[in-house]
Amino acid sequence: MISKTFEIRDRNTFIPALCIRIQSNDERDNYLFKRAGYGDIQHILIHLQNNNATYDPYCWDNHTMQFAHQYIHENFEELTTGQVIDVEYLQGLTKEPKTSESLRNQSV
C-alpha cells in the first residue's frame, strides 16, 4: 500500500486529503480487498477535514471531490505527496495553477 497527501483546490476551496493506493505484494491483502469489492488497483481518498472516505469517485457529494478523486486515480503514479490538485486549472478554467498554501506559510 502506498499513501500520498494532496492539497485539493478549487474556486475558494482548500481540502487536505490523503489517498491510499490499496494494492499489496501480499496476496492475503489482495484477497481481502477483492472480497470487499475492490478491483485490482483502487484508491481510497480521505477528506481530512470531515473524515469522509471512499474508493468510488462518484460517491462524493460535490464536483470538486469527484473530479479530484478521478484525476488522482488516473495519475497516482506521476503525482507526488503534498501536490496541489487544482480542479479549476485542470478543467481549463484558469490559466495558471494555484500554488500550495504551505508555501505562503513558510518563514523566509
C-alpha positions as CSV (number, residue, x, y, z in Angstrom):
1,M,0.0,0.0,0.0
2,I,1.2,3.5,-0.8
3,S,-0.2,6.7,0.6
4,K,0.1,10.3,-0.6
5,T,-1.3,13.6,0.7
6,F,-2.8,16.2,-1.6
7,E,-4.0,19.8,-1.4
8,I,-7.2,19.8,-3.4
9,R,-8.0,23.3,-4.6
10,D,-10.9,24.8,-6.5
11,R,-12.6,28.2,-6.5
12,N,-12.4,29.4,-2.9
13,T,-11.8,25.8,-1.8
14,F,-9.0,24.1,0.2
15,I,-9.3,20.4,1.0
16,P,-6.5,18.5,2.7
17,A,-6.7,14.9,1.5
18,L,-5.0,11.5,1.9
19,C,-5.1,8.9,-0.8
20,I,-4.2,5.3,-0.1
21,R,-3.5,3.0,-3.1
22,I,-4.7,-0.4,-1.9
23,Q,-2.5,-2.9,-3.8
24,S,-0.2,-5.1,-1.9
25,N,2.6,-7.5,-2.6
26,D,0.9,-9.8,-0.1
27,E,-1.8,-12.0,-1.7
28,R,-3.7,-12.2,1.6
29,D,-4.2,-8.5,1.5
30,N,-5.3,-8.5,-2.2
31,Y,-7.7,-11.4,-1.5
32,L,-9.4,-9.3,1.2
33,F,-9.5,-6.3,-1.0
34,K,-11.2,-8.2,-3.8
35,R,-13.6,-9.9,-1.3
36,A,-14.6,-6.4,-0.1
37,G,-15.4,-5.4,-3.7
38,Y,-12.3,-3.5,-4.7
39,G,-10.8,-4.1,-8.1
40,D,-7.1,-4.8,-8.9
41,I,-6.0,-1.2,-8.3
42,Q,-8.1,1.1,-6.3
43,H,-7.5,4.3,-4.4
44,I,-9.3,5.3,-1.2
45,L,-9.5,9.1,-0.9
46,I,-10.0,10.6,2.6
47,H,-11.2,14.2,3.1
48,L,-9.1,15.0,6.2
49,Q,-11.4,17.8,7.5
50,N,-14.6,15.8,7.6
51,N,-13.2,12.3,7.7
52,N,-15.3,11.1,4.7
53,A,-13.6,8.4,2.6
54,T,-14.5,6.4,-0.4
55,Y,-12.9,4.4,-3.2
56,D,-15.6,5.5,-5.7
57,P,-15.1,9.0,-7.1
58,Y,-18.9,9.3,-7.8
59,C,-19.8,8.8,-4.1
60,W,-18.7,12.3,-3.3
61,D,-21.5,14.8,-2.9
62,N,-19.6,17.6,-4.8
63,H,-18.0,18.1,-8.1
64,T,-14.6,19.2,-6.7
65,M,-14.0,15.9,-4.8
66,Q,-15.4,13.8,-7.7
67,F,-13.1,15.4,-10.2
68,A,-10.1,15.4,-7.9
69,H,-10.6,11.7,-7.0
70,Q,-10.9,10.6,-10.6
71,Y,-7.8,12.7,-11.5
72,I,-5.8,11.2,-8.7
73,H,-6.9,7.7,-9.6
74,E,-5.8,8.1,-13.2
75,N,-2.5,9.9,-12.4
76,F,-1.5,8.4,-9.0
77,E,2.0,7.2,-10.1
78,E,3.0,10.6,-11.5
79,L,1.7,12.6,-8.6
80,T,3.9,13.5,-5.6
81,T,2.8,13.7,-2.0
82,G,1.8,17.1,-0.9
83,Q,1.0,18.1,-4.5
84,V,-1.7,20.7,-5.3
85,I,-4.6,19.2,-7.3
86,D,-6.1,22.4,-8.8
87,V,-9.5,21.4,-10.2
88,E,-10.1,24.8,-11.9
89,Y,-6.8,24.7,-13.7
90,L,-7.1,21.0,-14.7
91,Q,-10.5,21.8,-16.3
92,G,-9.1,24.8,-18.2
93,L,-11.0,27.4,-16.2
94,T,-7.8,29.3,-15.1
95,K,-4.6,30.0,-17.0
96,E,-2.2,29.2,-14.1
97,P,-2.3,26.5,-11.4
98,K,-2.7,27.5,-7.8
99,T,0.4,27.2,-5.5
100,S,0.4,25.4,-2.2
101,E,-0.8,27.3,0.8
102,S,2.1,25.8,2.7
103,L,4.5,27.9,0.6
104,R,2.8,31.1,1.9
105,N,3.0,29.9,5.5
106,Q,6.8,29.2,5.5
107,S,9.1,31.7,7.1
108,V,11.7,33.3,4.8
